[in-house]
Amino acid sequence: MMSGMTSHLQQIGSRLFGFWRWYLRAIVLIICFGALVPAAPRAMLQAPQTVTTVQPQLCVHSRLIDEVDEWKIQRSLELVREMGADTIVEFFPWAYIEASEDHYEWGQVDRIVRHATNQGIRIIARMGLVPSWARPQSSSFTTLNTLDESHYEDFAEFVADFAARYAGQIDQLIIWNEPNLAFEWGYQQVSAEQYGRLLQAVYPRAHAANPNVEIIAAGLAPTLEPATSPAGLNDILYLQALYESGAANYFDALAIHTYGFTHPALETPAFERLNFRRAELLHDIMLEYGNSNIPVYITEMGWNDSDRWAYAVSPSERIAYTLDAYQLAANSWDWVDKMCTWVLRYPAPTFSYPDHFTLLDTEFQPQPLYFALQAFGRGETMNEALWLPAPDGE
Amino acid sequence: MAARPRRRIIAILIAIVITSAALAVISTFAVSRLLQEQAPFLPYGELRVGVDTSYFPFAMLNDGEFSGIDAEIAQALAEQLGTSLRFVPLGFDGLYDALYTDQVDALISAIIPNPARRDRVNYSEPYFNAGLVLIAPDQSPIASMNDIAGRQLALAFGSTAQGEANRWLRRIPLFDILPYERPNYALDALRIGDSDAALVDQVSARLYQREHPDWKTRLSEVTVVPYAIATRADRGRLSAAIDAALEEMQTNGTLSAIFSRYL
């Protein structure tokens, strides 16, 4: 009986062993075929370039971090240089770089830095997005923006490591994004005091890691939300609250987001109005709190020319308003170091109105505003019409 | 001689490991399905719909009143599901995070299915194609992009239509692109005979045709940009119910009636 069973098991084992050999051969075959597949092309560096511009405030916010193909990073930065912008703002998500605690993946950041340096472009880094290991484990309802105070030190450590690694290449770090919006604050009630404590956690560690680092307080979303709103808080009230909390000791510069929506660039600002010159009201708050000596970076600005978004303008208005805005900044806003248009290009289309904020489409086809800014950066007037006149009857 | 039994033992062990791994994967999948099926249908007793109200004609908010195609679809859906409806107005950037954080049960906001989000999101069957359409006069021989060779094509400069036209330039004999500032101007050019055809998005085409009801044209779809309803991946019962309700709304004419009020 036993010997029969043993013999049976031996037969099964023998067959499995047969399978096992075929299994090994299949793996070897797959590896061999894999070796035949060409590796993704690397983008070779050119001779070092420099940006030529007559408009030193010209800057653009890019979205390179999600690019899979290195050549697209390079092409994007070439087009930034050719436009005449010597600075970009780029997002470097904590969740991408330290997806596992204490294990860093710097490859994509290195690629962006390498190509930006090659094109003669300076990077202002925006830091944010929380990896899953640093998000509250008690709830499944968290987002990439959910950071509770128990993990502020982890974020500070990440910022410090980033500051140390890229010292001399990236010295300006924006801490978080639009913390006056609930969704940017992990759909929690926004709090300037809490954000101030985040700055306080980051500031000393980043400076210890790179003495030349400039910690930039986040650009606030232009919004009129009242203090009782669960969606966010008016940017002017939020900035006041931030100063009241004593956070001014923990940032070296301020970022501002200012959009024109449907209004011309030169329209007078007002507390209850969202327009481009709202930036002046935020600057007034800085003056009120004696913080006028620090640099200001407008890290997002612009108009949208979607046909159907409620807050958009026509493509020709978008060009005119944007050029007016840059001219205003050049003539009168000497407190603004850089003014960055949102946004150079998305890695993939949204197929919705955000696509109409871009300067290049996903296939690198320049939008009309790109050509206009390029001419502006060269000190020229764009004479060539990009489109035909509206047909008769309009 | 001793090596053969050892090899057999190794083979048996490997087989056990592979089988265990397969069983673990299958059981994890089964448990996940079971949890989804047992998850509450609408845990808050109402259908909470996230919507960006700045996108005409899909969702608008005027004097506290929600209107538009998506708003009406949400209303009809709530009726089909036999529940009350609550709109949660959101910005475009915050739509998905509101779903992830359980602020809303569904997103009905001109949402285009995103494969990268499918681990956390279920998408319904599409209820609209917002892609590009080729428009030509109804007696024109132009029935598809292949017929554009040697002719003039009006479109909006810098739009997705221009990108698509550039791709067609590489496939068929040369044709002339007439770039205008806006899709409506491209359609004007076609209507008054300055162009042989126009390439614009579906919504622009249909809105324009509402303004010019006597203008007879033929439309052919060139690209597909589907709009769908997004729900949480762990609420499978709600996703299935929405698909069933959409199918019913398609069959009984509710969807086409909603679209005809706006497009």
Interface residues (C-beta under 8 A of the other chain):
Chain A: L9 Q10 I12 G13 S14 L16 F17 F19 W20 F141 T142 T143 L144 N145 T146 L181 A182 F183 G186 Y187 D307 R308 W309 A310 Y311 S314 P315 S316 P349 T350 F351 S352 Y353 P354 D355 D361 E363 Q365 P366 Q367 P368 L386 W387 L388 A390 P391 D392 G393 E394
Chain B: P5 R7 R8 I9 I10 A11 I12 I14 A15 T53 S54 Y55 F56 P57 M60 L90 G91 F92 D93 G94 D97 A98 Y100 T101 D102 Q103 A110 I112 A130 F157 G158 T160 Q162 G163 N166 L178 P179 Y180 E181 R182 P183 N184 Y185 D188 A189 I192 D194 V203 S204 V225
